[in-house]
Amino acid sequence: MGHSHGHGHHHGSSNKTALKWSFFLITSYMIIELIGGFLTNSLALLSDAGHMLSDAAALGLSYAAITIGQKAASNRKTFGYKRFEILAAFLNGLTLMVISLYIFFEAYERITNPPEVMSSGMLIISTLGLIVNIAAAFILMKGDKEENLNVRSAFLHVLGDMLGSFGAIVAALMMMFFGWNLADPIASLIVALLIVVSGYRVTRDSVHILMEGTPLSVDIDQVKEKLLSLSEVKGVHDLHVWSITSDFPALSCHLVVSQDGDGQDVLLKAKKLLHDEFELHHVTIQIDKEGITKCSADGHCN
């Protein structure tokens, strides 16, 4: 049996730094926007502040998740705490969707009875908010947002906030120049729709990992086909590909090798193939000799 791993956490330090500074930036401005939303009576600002509150929680939780995820493995937790990152991303996604439901409800109330809004104050605060969100997004882009689900979920939070601030700016201008107070709740509805989409995607991806689904970047049929292309390999059984966390895919399988095949040689070839073709670094392979090992219909060999 062979076993290899290289868990790809070389981005861990940059991810932690990006999340930490984004957290401080977003939290500081969230307090300002919340106060400004109440003073100006703007739902667009209050909804954006609510989203920024979820951002702050998401960023703080994501930072804690990566910190905890780097704790060493133990006899009771042989993969360490890496999956805590996915639990955090799952909670982030749910938070986004809950906040969007609240915004929908408040926007409906305001559409039926549009209140007076201090549009000039709203414009100043939302413009500052846009600048803060752009800065936070720029910081998070230095992290590994393409591979790490936690950083990506935090980045989506900030992108949604950026669009929320932009919507609030447009709404403030519409009220200032045209006196159209409906612009405030309508801007909030647009933000809520964006939040729902982001929340759904993050939740879907994290549930897929928690259910040990095959990584979206890996075609399991192609993996099997490539392994069978090795001349000594006569069968592939009990093949599983899953993710420990968002940037840590793993594979295990049984390879049935011809009687004259060198098991160790096949093992090295298979691991190199999986590493080079599919970027699978954490691999566990059992070598079985053809004609000796019997495999059941469900793919389990003994």
KEKE-3310 file (N, C-alpha, C; in steps of 0.2 Angstrom, whole numbers, plus 5000, padded with zeros to 4 digits):
npx = (5004:5002:5006:5004:5007:5004:4999:4996:4996:5003:4999:4994:4999:4997:4984:4979:4984:4977:4964:4964:4967:4957:4946:4948:4947:4934:4925:4928:4922:4909:4903:4902:4894:4882:4878:4876:4866:4855:4854:4852:4840:4840:4837:4845:4858:4857:4855:4866:4875:4871:4875:4888:4891:4889:4899:4910:4909:4910:4923:4931:4927:4932:4946:4949:4946:4955:4967:4964:4963:4976:4981:4990:4989:4981:4980:4967:4961:4965:4967:4969:4962:4957:4945:4937:4938:4929:4917:4915:4914:4902:4893:4895:4889:4875:4873:4873:4861:4851:4852:4848:4835:4829:4832:4824:4811:4811:4812:4800:4791:4795:4793:4779:4776:4785:4798:4805:4821:4838:4846:4858:4867:4867:4873:4886:4891:4889:4897:4910:4909:4910:4923:4930:4926:4931:4945:4946:4942:4953:4963:4960:4961:4974:4975:4972:4960:4955:4957:4954:4940:4936:4942:4937:4923:4923:4928:4917:4907:4912:4912:4898:4895:4902:4894:4883:4885:4888:4875:4868:4874:4869:4855:4854:4858:4847:4837:4841:4841:4829:4819:4815:4810:4808:4819:4828:4823:4822:4835:4840:4833:4840:4853:4850:4846:4858:4865:4859:4862:4876:4877:4870:4879:4891:4886:4882:4894:4901:4893:4894:4908:4908:4899:4908:4909:4915:4928:4925:4934:4939:4938:4931:4929:4939:4950:4950:4951:4964:4972:4970:4977:4990:5001:5003:4992:4977:4965:4954:4948:4936:4937:4939:4937:4939:4937:4947:4948:4945:4956:4963:4963:4959:4963:4959:4961:4960:4972:4973:4985:4995:5001:5015:5019:5027:5024:5028:5034:5023:5015:5023:5022:5009:5006:5014:5007:4994:4998:5003:4994:4981:4983:4983:4988:4987:4987:4981:4985:4981:4989:4985:4987:4983:4971:4973:4968:4951:4937:4922:4905:4902:4914:4924:4938:4947)
npy = (4994:5011:5028:5045:5063:5081:5094:5107:5120:5132:5144:5148:5158:5170:5170:5171:5184:5192:5190:5195:5209:5213:5211:5220:5232:5231:5229:5241:5251:5246:5250:5264:5265:5259:5268:5279:5275:5274:5287:5294:5287:5277:5263:5256:5259:5254:5240:5238:5239:5229:5219:5221:5218:5204:5202:5205:5196:5184:5186:5186:5173:5166:5169:5163:5150:5146:5148:5138:5127:5125:5118:5105:5088:5074:5059:5057:5066:5063:5070:5083:5099:5103:5103:5112:5124:5122:5121:5133:5141:5136:5141:5154:5156:5152:5163:5174:5171:5172:5185:5191:5188:5196:5209:5209:5208:5221:5229:5228:5233:5246:5249:5249:5260:5273:5281:5296:5301:5306:5311:5317:5314:5301:5298:5303:5294:5281:5282:5283:5270:5262:5264:5259:5245:5242:5243:5232:5221:5222:5218:5205:5199:5196:5185:5167:5166:5158:5145:5142:5139:5146:5159:5163:5164:5174:5184:5185:5190:5203:5208:5208:5218:5229:5231:5234:5246:5254:5253:5260:5273:5276:5276:5287:5298:5297:5301:5313:5321:5318:5316:5304:5293:5279:5273:5270:5258:5249:5249:5241:5229:5224:5222:5212:5202:5199:5195:5183:5175:5174:5168:5156:5149:5148:5140:5129:5124:5121:5112:5101:5098:5094:5083:5074:5074:5072:5082:5097:5100:5088:5074:5059:5048:5050:5049:5036:5030:5035:5028:5015:5015:5013:5000:4989:4989:4981:4982:4994:4997:5001:5016:5032:5049:5064:5079:5085:5098:5114:5116:5104:5090:5072:5055:5038:5021:5004:4995:4983:4973:4965:4948:4947:4960:4974:4978:4990:4998:5001:5007:5019:5025:5027:5036:5047:5050:5053:5065:5073:5074:5077:5084:5078:5076:5070:5054:5037:5021:5004:4989:4976:4959:4952:4939:4934:4942:4945:4954:4961:4965:4978:4984:4983:4975:4960)
npz = (5000:4996:5001:5000:5002:5001:5006:5002:5008:5007:5005:5016:5026:5019:5017:5030:5034:5024:5028:5041:5041:5032:5040:5051:5044:5038:5050:5057:5048:5047:5059:5058:5047:5051:5061:5053:5045:5053:5057:5045:5041:5031:5022:5013:5017:5030:5027:5020:5030:5038:5030:5030:5044:5044:5035:5043:5053:5046:5041:5053:5057:5047:5048:5061:5057:5048:5056:5066:5058:5055:5066:5073:5068:5077:5087:5089:5079:5065:5053:5058:5060:5049:5042:5048:5042:5032:5038:5043:5032:5027:5037:5035:5022:5025:5034:5025:5017:5027:5031:5019:5018:5028:5023:5012:5018:5025:5015:5007:5017:5016:5003:5002:5010:5008:5017:5023:5018:5022:5010:5006:5017:5016:5003:5006:5016:5009:4999:5005:5010:4999:4995:5006:5004:4992:4995:5005:4996:4988:4997:5000:4988:4987:4994:4993:4984:4974:4976:4990:4999:5010:5010:4998:5001:5010:5001:4992:5001:5003:4990:4987:4997:4991:4979:4986:4992:4980:4975:4985:4983:4970:4973:4982:4974:4965:4974:4978:4966:4959:4969:4972:4982:4983:4978:4988:4995:4984:4979:4990:4988:4977:4982:4991:4982:4976:4987:4991:4980:4981:4994:4992:4983:4990:5001:4994:4989:5000:5007:4998:4999:5013:5012:5006:4992:4975:4970:4960:4951:4947:4936:4939:4931:4921:4929:4932:4919:4916:4925:4921:4910:4912:4909:4916:4925:4928:4933:4941:4957:4970:4970:4976:4977:4985:4996:5009:5014:5006:4998:4997:4991:4990:4987:4986:4982:4975:4965:4953:4948:4935:4935:4933:4935:4943:4959:4967:4958:4949:4959:4961:4948:4947:4957:4952:4940:4945:4952:4943:4932:4938:4950:4962:4978:4990:4992:4993:4989:4986:4981:4972:4967:4951:4949:4962:4972:4976:4971:4976:4970:4973:4973:4983:4988:4993)
capx = (5000:5006:5003:5008:5003:5007:4992:4995:4994:5008:4995:4990:5001:4994:4976:4978:4985:4972:4958:4965:4967:4950:4942:4948:4944:4926:4922:4928:4917:4902:4900:4901:4888:4876:4876:4874:4860:4850:4854:4849:4834:4841:4837:4850:4863:4856:4855:4873:4878:4869:4879:4895:4891:4890:4906:4915:4908:4913:4930:4933:4927:4937:4953:4949:4945:4962:4971:4962:4964:4983:4983:4993:4985:4982:4978:4959:4959:4971:4968:4969:4956:4957:4938:4934:4937:4923:4911:4915:4911:4895:4890:4895:4884:4869:4872:4871:4854:4847:4852:4845:4828:4828:4832:4818:4805:4811:4811:4793:4788:4797:4790:4772:4776:4792:4799:4809:4828:4843:4850:4865:4871:4867:4878:4893:4892:4889:4904:4915:4908:4912:4930:4932:4925:4936:4951:4945:4943:4960:4967:4958:4964:4981:4975:4971:4953:4952:4957:4952:4933:4935:4944:4932:4917:4924:4928:4910:4904:4915:4910:4891:4895:4904:4889:4878:4887:4886:4868:4866:4876:4864:4849:4855:4858:4840:4833:4843:4839:4822:4815:4812:4811:4807:4825:4831:4821:4824:4843:4841:4831:4845:4858:4847:4846:4865:4867:4856:4866:4882:4876:4868:4885:4896:4883:4882:4901:4904:4890:4897:4914:4906:4896:4913:4908:4921:4930:4923:4940:4942:4933:4933:4930:4945:4955:4950:4954:4971:4976:4970:4981:4996:5001:5003:4986:4972:4958:4954:4942:4935:4940:4936:4941:4935:4941:4947:4945:4944:4962:4966:4959:4962:4961:4961:4959:4964:4974:4974:4991:4996:5006:5022:5020:5031:5019:5031:5035:5016:5013:5026:5020:5002:5006:5016:5002:4989:5000:5005:4988:4975:4986:4981:4994:4986:4985:4982:4984:4982:4991:4982:4989:4978:4970:4974:4963:4944:4933:4915:4902:4903:4921:4928:4943:4950)
capy = (5000:5017:5034:5052:5069:5087:5097:5114:5126:5137:5151:5149:5164:5176:5170:5174:5191:5196:5190:5199:5216:5215:5210:5226:5237:5231:5230:5248:5255:5244:5254:5270:5264:5257:5274:5283:5272:5276:5295:5296:5283:5274:5256:5254:5260:5249:5234:5237:5239:5222:5214:5222:5214:5197:5202:5205:5189:5179:5187:5184:5166:5163:5169:5158:5143:5145:5147:5132:5122:5124:5115:5098:5082:5070:5052:5057:5069:5062:5076:5089:5103:5107:5103:5117:5129:5121:5122:5141:5143:5134:5146:5161:5155:5153:5170:5178:5170:5174:5193:5194:5188:5201:5214:5208:5210:5228:5233:5227:5238:5253:5251:5251:5266:5276:5286:5302:5299:5311:5308:5319:5310:5294:5298:5303:5287:5275:5283:5280:5263:5259:5265:5254:5239:5241:5242:5226:5217:5222:5215:5198:5196:5194:5178:5162:5165:5154:5138:5142:5141:5151:5166:5165:5166:5181:5189:5186:5194:5210:5210:5210:5224:5234:5232:5237:5253:5257:5254:5266:5279:5278:5278:5293:5302:5297:5305:5320:5325:5317:5315:5297:5289:5272:5271:5267:5251:5246:5247:5236:5223:5222:5220:5206:5197:5197:5191:5176:5171:5172:5163:5149:5146:5146:5135:5123:5121:5119:5105:5096:5095:5090:5076:5071:5074:5073:5089:5099:5100:5081:5069:5053:5043:5051:5047:5028:5029:5036:5023:5009:5016:5010:4994:4983:4989:4977:4984:4999:4996:5005:5022:5037:5055:5069:5084:5086:5105:5116:5115:5098:5084:5066:5049:5031:5015:4997:4994:4976:4973:4959:4944:4949:4967:4976:4982:4996:5002:5003:5012:5025:5027:5029:5042:5052:5051:5057:5071:5077:5075:5079:5088:5075:5075:5065:5048:5030:5015:4997:4985:4969:4955:4949:4932:4932:4946:4944:4960:4961:4969:4985:4987:4981:4970:4957)
capz = (5000:4996:5004:4999:5003:5000:5007:4998:5012:5006:5005:5023:5029:5015:5018:5037:5034:5021:5032:5047:5039:5030:5046:5055:5040:5038:5056:5059:5044:5048:5065:5055:5042:5055:5064:5048:5042:5058:5057:5038:5040:5024:5022:5009:5021:5035:5024:5018:5037:5040:5026:5033:5050:5042:5033:5049:5057:5041:5040:5059:5058:5042:5051:5066:5054:5045:5062:5070:5053:5055:5071:5071:5068:5083:5086:5088:5073:5061:5048:5061:5061:5042:5039:5052:5037:5028:5043:5044:5025:5027:5042:5031:5017:5028:5036:5019:5015:5032:5031:5013:5019:5032:5019:5008:5022:5027:5008:5006:5021:5014:4996:5003:5014:5008:5022:5021:5019:5021:5004:5006:5021:5013:4998:5009:5019:5005:4995:5009:5011:4992:4995:5011:5002:4987:4999:5008:4991:4985:5002:5000:4981:4989:4997:4988:4984:4969:4979:4997:4999:5015:5007:4992:5004:5012:4996:4990:5005:5002:4983:4988:5000:4986:4975:4990:4993:4974:4974:4989:4980:4965:4976:4985:4969:4963:4979:4978:4960:4957:4974:4971:4989:4982:4976:4993:4996:4977:4980:4995:4985:4972:4986:4994:4977:4975:4993:4990:4975:4984:4999:4989:4980:4996:5005:4990:4988:5007:5008:4993:5003:5019:5010:5003:4985:4971:4968:4954:4946:4945:4933:4941:4925:4918:4933:4931:4913:4916:4929:4917:4904:4914:4905:4921:4928:4924:4935:4947:4961:4976:4969:4980:4977:4990:4998:5016:5014:4999:4993:5000:4988:4992:4983:4988:4977:4974:4958:4951:4944:4932:4939:4932:4936:4949:4963:4969:4952:4947:4964:4959:4942:4948:4961:4948:4936:4948:4954:4937:4928:4942:4955:4968:4981:4996:4988:4996:4984:4988:4976:4972:4961:4947:4950:4969:4975:4974:4972:4976:4965:4976:4971:4988:4987:4999)
cpx = (5004:5002:5007:5004:5007:5001:4991:4993:4999:5005:4993:4992:4997:4987:4975:4979:4980:4966:4958:4964:4960:4945:4942:4945:4936:4923:4922:4923:4910:4899:4898:4894:4882:4873:4873:4867:4854:4849:4850:4842:4834:4842:4843:4857:4863:4857:4863:4877:4877:4874:4886:4896:4892:4897:4911:4915:4911:4921:4934:4933:4932:4944:4954:4949:4952:4967:4970:4964:4972:4986:4986:4988:4986:4980:4970:4957:4965:4972:4968:4962:4955:4949:4934:4933:4931:4916:4910:4912:4904:4891:4890:4890:4877:4867:4870:4864:4849:4846:4848:4837:4825:4827:4826:4812:4805:4810:4804:4789:4789:4794:4782:4771:4783:4793:4804:4817:4833:4848:4857:4870:4872:4873:4885:4895:4893:4895:4910:4915:4911:4920:4933:4932:4930:4943:4951:4946:4950:4965:4966:4960:4971:4981:4973:4964:4950:4952:4954:4945:4932:4936:4939:4925:4917:4924:4922:4906:4906:4912:4902:4891:4897:4898:4883:4879:4886:4879:4865:4868:4871:4857:4849:4855:4851:4836:4834:4841:4832:4817:4811:4814:4811:4814:4829:4829:4823:4831:4844:4839:4837:4851:4856:4848:4854:4868:4865:4860:4873:4882:4874:4875:4890:4893:4883:4889:4903:4900:4893:4904:4912:4903:4902:4912:4915:4922:4928:4928:4942:4936:4935:4933:4936:4951:4956:4953:4962:4975:4976:4975:4988:4996:5001:4996:4980:4965:4959:4947:4942:4939:4936:4940:4936:4940:4941:4945:4946:4950:4966:4962:4963:4959:4963:4958:4963:4966:4976:4980:4992:5001:5013:5024:5023:5026:5022:5032:5028:5014:5016:5024:5013:5002:5009:5011:4996:4991:5001:4998:4982:4977:4983:4987:4994:4983:4986:4980:4985:4984:4989:4984:4983:4977:4970:4968:4956:4940:4926:4912:4902:4909:4926:4932:4946:4955)
cpy = (5006:5023:5040:5057:5075:5092:5104:5120:5131:5144:5152:5156:5170:5176:5173:5181:5195:5196:5195:5206:5218:5215:5217:5232:5237:5232:5238:5252:5253:5248:5261:5270:5263:5264:5279:5281:5274:5284:5297:5292:5280:5266:5253:5254:5254:5242:5232:5236:5232:5217:5215:5218:5207:5196:5201:5198:5184:5180:5184:5176:5163:5163:5164:5151:5142:5144:5140:5126:5120:5120:5108:5093:5078:5063:5052:5061:5069:5067:5083:5092:5106:5108:5109:5123:5128:5122:5130:5144:5142:5139:5152:5161:5156:5160:5174:5177:5173:5182:5195:5193:5194:5208:5214:5210:5218:5232:5233:5232:5245:5255:5253:5258:5270:5281:5291:5300:5305:5309:5311:5316:5303:5293:5298:5296:5281:5276:5281:5273:5259:5259:5259:5247:5237:5239:5234:5220:5216:5218:5207:5195:5194:5187:5173:5161:5160:5146:5137:5144:5146:5158:5168:5167:5173:5186:5190:5191:5202:5212:5212:5216:5230:5236:5236:5244:5257:5258:5260:5272:5281:5280:5285:5299:5303:5302:5312:5324:5324:5316:5309:5293:5282:5269:5268:5260:5246:5244:5241:5229:5220:5219:5213:5200:5194:5193:5184:5172:5169:5167:5156:5146:5144:5140:5128:5120:5118:5112:5100:5093:5091:5084:5072:5069:5075:5080:5091:5099:5093:5077:5062:5047:5044:5049:5039:5026:5029:5031:5016:5009:5014:5003:4988:4983:4986:4979:4990:4998:5001:5012:5028:5043:5060:5074:5084:5093:5107:5116:5109:5092:5078:5060:5043:5026:5009:4997:4986:4976:4966:4955:4945:4956:4969:4981:4989:5001:5005:5008:5019:5029:5030:5036:5048:5055:5056:5064:5076:5079:5078:5083:5085:5073:5070:5059:5041:5025:5009:4993:4978:4965:4951:4941:4930:4936:4946:4951:4959:4966:4977:4988:4986:4975:4967:4952)
cpz = (5000:4998:5003:5000:5003:5001:5005:5002:5012:5006:5011:5026:5025:5016:5025:5037:5030:5025:5038:5046:5036:5035:5050:5051:5040:5044:5058:5055:5045:5054:5062:5051:5046:5058:5059:5045:5047:5057:5050:5037:5033:5025:5018:5013:5027:5033:5022:5025:5039:5037:5029:5040:5049:5039:5038:5053:5052:5041:5047:5060:5053:5045:5056:5063:5052:5051:5065:5065:5053:5061:5069:5072:5075:5082:5086:5082:5069:5055:5051:5061:5054:5040:5043:5047:5033:5032:5043:5037:5025:5031:5038:5026:5020:5031:5031:5018:5020:5032:5025:5014:5024:5028:5015:5012:5023:5020:5006:5010:5018:5007:4997:5007:5014:5013:5019:5023:5018:5016:5004:5010:5019:5008:5001:5012:5014:5000:4999:5010:5005:4993:5000:5008:4996:4990:5002:5002:4988:4990:5001:4993:4982:4992:4991:4987:4979:4972:4986:4997:5005:5013:5002:4995:5006:5007:4993:4994:5004:4995:4984:4992:4995:4982:4979:4991:4986:4973:4979:4986:4974:4968:4979:4980:4966:4967:4979:4972:4958:4963:4975:4977:4988:4980:4981:4994:4990:4977:4985:4992:4980:4976:4989:4989:4976:4981:4993:4986:4978:4990:4997:4987:4985:4999:5001:4990:4995:5008:5004:4996:5009:5018:5006:4996:4981:4969:4961:4948:4944:4942:4934:4936:4921:4922:4932:4925:4912:4919:4925:4911:4906:4912:4911:4925:4925:4927:4941:4950:4967:4976:4972:4979:4981:4992:5006:5018:5007:4995:4995:4997:4990:4988:4986:4983:4978:4966:4958:4946:4941:4936:4939:4933:4943:4953:4965:4963:4949:4952:4962:4953:4943:4952:4957:4943:4939:4950:4948:4933:4932:4948:4962:4972:4987:4993:4992:4991:4987:4982:4977:4966:4958:4948:4957:4973:4972:4976:4971:4971:4967:4975:4977:4987:4993:4997)
residu = (MET:GLY:HIS:SER:HIS:GLY:HIS:GLY:HIS:HIS:HIS:GLY:SER:SER:ASN:LYS:THR:ALA:LEU:LYS:TRP:SER:PHE:PHE:LEU:ILE:THR:SER:TYR:MET:ILE:ILE:GLU:LEU:ILE:GLY:GLY:PHE:LEU:THR:ASN:SER:LEU:ALA:LEU:LEU:SER:ASP:ALA:GLY:HIS:MET:LEU:SER:ASP:ALA:ALA:ALA:LEU:GLY:LEU:SER:TYR:ALA:ALA:ILE:THR:ILE:GLY:GLN:LYS:ALA:ALA:SER:ASN:ARG:LYS:THR:PHE:GLY:TYR:LYS:ARG:PHE:GLU:ILE:LEU:ALA:ALA:PHE:LEU:ASN:GLY:LEU:THR:LEU:MET:VAL:ILE:SER:LEU:TYR:ILE:PHE:PHE:GLU:ALA:TYR:GLU:ARG:ILE:THR:ASN:PRO:PRO:GLU:VAL:MET:SER:SER:GLY:MET:LEU:ILE:ILE:SER:THR:LEU:GLY:LEU:ILE:VAL:ASN:ILE:ALA:ALA:ALA:PHE:ILE:LEU:MET:LYS:GLY:ASP:LYS:GLU:GLU:ASN:LEU:ASN:VAL:ARG:SER:ALA:PHE:LEU:HIS:VAL:LEU:GLY:ASP:MET:LEU:GLY:SER:PHE:GLY:ALA:ILE:VAL:ALA:ALA:LEU:MET:MET:MET:PHE:PHE:GLY:TRP:ASN:LEU:ALA:ASP:PRO:ILE:ALA:SER:LEU:ILE:VAL:ALA:LEU:LEU:ILE:VAL:VAL:SER:GLY:TYR:ARG:VAL:THR:ARG:ASP:SER:VAL:HIS:ILE:LEU:MET:GLU:GLY:THR:PRO:LEU:SER:VAL:ASP:ILE:ASP:GLN:VAL:LYS:GLU:LYS:LEU:LEU:SER:LEU:SER:GLU:VAL:LYS:GLY:VAL:HIS:ASP:LEU:HIS:VAL:TRP:SER:ILE:THR:SER:ASP:PHE:PRO:ALA:LEU:SER:CYS:HIS:LEU:VAL:VAL:SER:GLN:ASP:GLY:ASP:GLY:GLN:ASP:VAL:LEU:LEU:LYS:ALA:LYS:LYS:LEU:LEU:HIS:ASP:GLU:PHE:GLU:LEU:HIS:HIS:VAL:THR:ILE:GLN:ILE:ASP:LYS:GLU:GLY:ILE:THR:LYS:CYS:SER:ALA:ASP:GLY:HIS:CYS:ASN)
# end
